[in-house]
Amino acid sequence: MKIGIVSDSHGKTDRLRRAVELFASRGVEAIVHCGDILSAECIELLGDATVSAYVVVGNMDRHVDSLAATAKKRGVHFGWETIELPLANGEYLIATHGHDDKLLNELIAGGQFPYVCFGHTHRPGDKRLGRVRVINPGALRHPRRPHRPTVAVLDTDTDTLDLIEVGR
């Protein structure tokens, strides 16, 4: 399964739109947003995608009840602390924003999920801790090291990850 992973769009619909288009060109089957989406417009954009979309709340997200209502209306899966995406083999990818270190560390240490995705740091990362692959796609807004907006495409069939730059 190919999964598009994005985080920290901070209401930048133009960059999120480019990310969704990039995901479509890469044949992704689902999109996961790891928090700090900030706007109903961004959720609507994910709702317009031709694949299932999953969004988790980030520390900068406000008016969360309104975001959740928009997600429900648009068919976007919405989680308050975590969101799980079912994988083909009966396992799940889990995403959290990453601002709660205790929660993030528990998800990793528990070893229950083969993939734990998070954002918050605005820095891309990909490491394996035991059986768990921990992925941060970087950020669409205010990216750090590299200072370019990035997203990731995970292929669970081949266990490969492509970090992709999104134009400003």
C-alpha positions in Angstrom: 0.0 0.0 0.0 1.3 3.5 -0.9 0.6 6.1 1.8 1.2 9.9 1.4 2.4 11.4 4.7 2.2 15.1 5.3 2.4 17.4 8.4 2.4 20.9 9.6 0.5 22.6 6.7 -0.5 25.4 9.1 -3.4 26.4 6.8 -1.3 26.7 3.6 -3.9 25.3 1.2 -1.7 26.0 -1.8 1.1 23.8 -0.6 -1.2 21.1 0.6 -2.9 21.1 -2.8 0.5 20.6 -4.4 1.2 17.7 -2.0 -2.1 16.0 -2.8 -1.4 16.4 -6.5 2.0 14.9 -6.0 0.5 12.0 -4.0 -2.0 11.4 -6.8 0.9 11.3 -9.4 2.7 8.7 -7.2 -0.4 6.5 -6.9 -1.0 6.8 -3.2 -3.9 4.9 -1.8 -4.4 7.0 1.4 -3.1 10.3 2.9 -2.2 10.8 6.5 -1.8 14.3 7.9 0.2 14.4 11.2 -1.3 17.5 12.7 -1.2 21.3 12.7 -3.6 21.4 9.7 -5.2 24.6 11.1 -8.0 25.2 8.7 -11.3 23.7 7.5 -10.2 24.6 4.0 -7.3 22.2 4.3 -9.6 19.4 5.6 -12.0 20.1 2.7 -9.1 19.8 0.3 -8.2 16.4 1.7 -11.9 15.4 1.5 -11.8 16.2 -2.2 -8.9 13.8 -2.7 -9.7 10.6 -4.5 -8.3 8.5 -1.7 -9.1 8.1 2.0 -7.6 10.8 4.2 -6.7 10.7 7.9 -6.0 13.7 10.1 -4.8 14.0 13.7 -5.0 17.1 15.8 -1.7 19.1 16.4 -0.8 21.5 19.2 -1.5 24.6 17.0 -4.9 23.4 15.9 -7.7 25.6 17.3 -11.5 25.3 16.9 -11.0 21.6 16.9 -14.7 20.9 17.2 -15.3 22.8 14.0 -12.4 20.9 12.3 -13.9 17.6 13.4 -17.3 18.6 12.1 -15.8 19.5 8.7 -13.9 16.2 8.6 -17.0 14.3 9.4 -19.0 16.2 6.7 -16.2 15.6 4.1 -15.5 11.9 5.0 -12.1 12.6 6.4 -11.0 10.3 9.3 -10.2 12.5 12.3 -8.4 11.8 15.5 -7.8 13.9 18.6 -4.5 12.3 19.8 -3.8 9.5 17.4 -5.3 8.2 14.1 -4.9 4.7 12.8 -4.8 3.7 9.2 -5.5 0.0 8.5 -2.9 -1.8 6.4 -3.5 -4.7 4.0 -2.0 -7.3 6.4 -4.3 -6.6 9.4 -1.8 -4.2 11.1 -2.1 -0.5 11.4 0.0 2.6 10.8 -0.6 5.1 13.6 0.0 8.8 13.5 0.2 11.4 16.2 1.4 15.0 16.1 4.4 14.4 18.2 4.1 17.3 20.7 3.3 14.9 23.5 6.7 13.2 24.0 5.2 10.6 26.4 2.5 9.5 24.0 5.0 9.3 21.1 7.5 7.3 23.1 4.7 4.9 24.3 3.6 4.3 20.7 7.1 3.5 19.6 8.1 1.4 22.7 4.9 -0.6 22.6 5.9 -2.2 19.3 2.2 -2.7 18.4 2.4 -0.7 15.2 5.0 -1.3 12.4 4.8 2.4 11.4 4.6 5.4 13.8 4.3 8.7 12.0 4.5 12.2 13.5 5.2 15.8 12.7 5.7 18.8 15.0 9.5 19.2 14.7 9.3 20.4 11.1 12.3 18.2 10.4 12.0 15.0 8.2 13.2 11.8 9.8 13.1 8.1 9.2 14.5 5.6 11.7 13.9 2.0 12.8 13.6 1.2 16.5 13.2 -2.5 16.8 10.3 -3.6 14.6 8.9 0.0 14.5 9.7 2.4 11.7 9.4 6.0 12.9 8.6 8.5 10.2 8.4 12.3 10.1 7.6 13.8 6.7 8.9 17.2 7.6 6.7 20.3 7.2 4.8 22.2 4.5 5.1 25.5 6.5 8.3 26.7 8.2 10.4 23.6 7.3 13.7 23.1 9.1 16.7 21.2 7.9 16.1 21.1 5.0 14.5 24.5 4.7 12.3 23.2 1.9 8.7 21.9 2.3 8.7 18.1 2.2 6.2 15.2 2.3 6.8 11.5 2.3 5.4 8.5 0.3 5.6 5.2 2.2 5.2 1.9 0.2 4.4 -0.7 2.8 4.7 -3.5 0.3 8.4 -2.8 -0.3 9.0 -1.0 3.0 10.5 2.0 1.2 10.1 5.7 1.9 10.6 8.6 -0.5 11.0 12.1 0.9 9.8 14.5 -1.7 10.2 18.3 -1.9 7.0 20.3 -2.5 7.4 23.6 -4.3 6.8 26.8 -2.3 
